[in-house]
Amino acid sequence: IAAYCFEPDVKECERLNAQGLAGVRFIPEALGGKTGLATFYEAKFNASSGLYRTNEKFFSRLLNSDNATVLGTRTVQTKTLELARLEHDIPAPDFLKLDVEGAEFDILAAADLSEAFGVYTEFRFHRCINGSATFAELDALMQKRGFMLYDISVGRQSRKVLPYPGPKMQWSTGERFYAATERGQVMDGDALYLRDPMLFTMERMQILKAACLFELFDLKDCAAELLSARSAEAMVDTAHCLDLLSGGSYSRYMEAY
């Protein structure tokens, strides 16, 4: 198993590669919806930096408004995932994870996802946040590509005028920043898209990888369904796997239902 990670900060890539994580390679490049030069907006909160500039007129109304304050810009070279794969000899991905502050839709729209089983991606609900595609557009794209929405989490933000309690805190360069609050308007989130394995044939390793992904994202019922339906092709001890997925004895677990 190999993981290929993209990070446009060269020094950060060098630091991460120096850790020597087995099977993980960090590539100092920025992915985008097209190949060419693009403006990279450096935000006060590092993790909010990206290819889309936050609409500060709208964001200034929110508790976490400081996060997206633009401190500077720089020009970066972006590449489509397909070109990056070609240049770095990266095989077709089984799974993609995206968190690029608005450019997720652009990257996915330009990518060949025909061999991918799943995508875990950040999204925004409202175009007024930074002008990027909305969840509705992302969902339509993923359905068109043959994926189904399996899980979703949402982030909420309070207005400054009356913040809700319990805001999450994050830190950057020694400074505290507000993140999501317990209540407030939904702003963004993360969505898990997978293919329904009951709809197509799969080879043994594809079945095992899919089952592992289901279990990883706490979709144990989906893993159990897949292994039960494809027991012969998977060539595993299905009974033992079902015991593991149910946390003990599968037969006793099912007696409760």
ChimeraX attribute file (.defattr): number of C-alpha atoms within 10 A of each C-alpha:
attribute: neighborCount
match mode: 1-to-1
recipient: residues
	/A:1	6
	/A:2	11
	/A:3	14
	/A:4	15
	/A:5	15
	/A:6	16
	/A:7	16
	/A:8	18
	/A:9	13
	/A:10	13
	/A:11	11
	/A:12	14
	/A:13	18
	/A:14	13
	/A:15	11
	/A:16	16
	/A:17	15
	/A:18	10
	/A:19	9
	/A:20	10
	/A:21	11
	/A:22	10
	/A:23	9
	/A:24	15
	/A:25	16
	/A:26	20
	/A:27	20
	/A:28	16
	/A:29	18
	/A:30	22
	/A:31	24
	/A:32	25
	/A:33	18
	/A:34	19
	/A:35	16
	/A:36	11
	/A:37	12
	/A:38	16
	/A:39	15
	/A:40	20
	/A:41	22
	/A:42	21
	/A:43	20
	/A:44	19
	/A:45	21
	/A:46	14
	/A:47	16
	/A:48	21
	/A:49	24
	/A:50	22
	/A:51	24
	/A:52	20
	/A:53	23
	/A:54	26
	/A:55	15
	/A:56	17
	/A:57	10
	/A:58	12
	/A:59	20
	/A:60	17
	/A:61	14
	/A:62	19
	/A:63	22
	/A:64	21
	/A:65	20
	/A:66	16
	/A:67	23
	/A:68	24
	/A:69	21
	/A:70	17
	/A:71	11
	/A:72	11
	/A:73	15
	/A:74	9
	/A:75	11
	/A:76	16
	/A:77	16
	/A:78	22
	/A:79	19
	/A:80	20
	/A:81	22
	/A:82	18
	/A:83	16
	/A:84	18
	/A:85	15
	/A:86	11
	/A:87	9
	/A:88	10
	/A:89	9
	/A:90	15
	/A:91	11
	/A:92	14
	/A:93	18
	/A:94	15
	/A:95	18
	/A:96	17
	/A:97	13
	/A:98	19
	/A:99	15
	/A:100	22
	/A:101	19
	/A:102	27
	/A:103	20
	/A:104	22
	/A:105	25
	/A:106	17
	/A:107	20
	/A:108	22
	/A:109	17
	/A:110	14
	/A:111	16
	/A:112	14
	/A:113	21
	/A:114	11
	/A:115	11
	/A:116	15
	/A:117	21
	/A:118	24
	/A:119	23
	/A:120	19
	/A:121	20
	/A:122	24
	/A:123	28
	/A:124	25
	/A:125	19
	/A:126	16
	/A:127	14
	/A:128	16
	/A:129	21
	/A:130	19
	/A:131	14
	/A:132	23
	/A:133	20
	/A:134	18
	/A:135	20
	/A:136	12
	/A:137	13
	/A:138	22
	/A:139	18
	/A:140	11
	/A:141	15
	/A:142	20
	/A:143	14
	/A:144	10
	/A:145	15
	/A:146	14
	/A:147	21
	/A:148	17
	/A:149	17
	/A:150	17
	/A:151	14
	/A:152	13
	/A:153	10
	/A:154	16
	/A:155	18
	/A:156	17
	/A:157	25
	/A:158	23
	/A:159	17
	/A:160	13
	/A:161	9
	/A:162	10
	/A:163	16
	/A:164	17
	/A:165	10
	/A:166	12
	/A:167	19
	/A:168	11
	/A:169	12
	/A:170	15
	/A:171	13
	/A:172	12
	/A:173	8
	/A:174	7
	/A:175	9
	/A:176	12
	/A:177	18
	/A:178	19
	/A:179	19
	/A:180	22
	/A:181	22
	/A:182	15
	/A:183	15
	/A:184	16
	/A:185	14
	/A:186	16
	/A:187	17
	/A:188	21
	/A:189	16
	/A:190	18
	/A:191	20
	/A:192	18
	/A:193	23
	/A:194	23
	/A:195	20
	/A:196	17
	/A:197	19
	/A:198	11
	/A:199	7
	/A:200	7
	/A:201	11
	/A:202	15
	/A:203	10
	/A:204	16
	/A:205	12
	/A:206	15
	/A:207	21
	/A:208	20
	/A:209	15
	/A:210	25
	/A:211	22
	/A:212	15
	/A:213	19
	/A:214	20
	/A:215	16
	/A:216	11
	/A:217	11
	/A:218	13
	/A:219	16
	/A:220	19
	/A:221	14
	/A:222	18
	/A:223	24
	/A:224	22
	/A:225	15
	/A:226	20
	/A:227	23
	/A:228	15
	/A:229	14
	/A:230	21
	/A:231	16
	/A:232	12
	/A:233	15
	/A:234	20
	/A:235	13
	/A:236	14
	/A:237	11
	/A:238	17
	/A:239	16
	/A:240	13
	/A:241	16
	/A:242	22
	/A:243	16
	/A:244	14
	/A:245	18
	/A:246	17
	/A:247	10
	/A:248	12
	/A:249	14
	/A:250	16
	/A:251	12
	/A:252	11
	/A:253	13
	/A:254	9
	/A:255	7
	/A:256	6
	/A:257	5
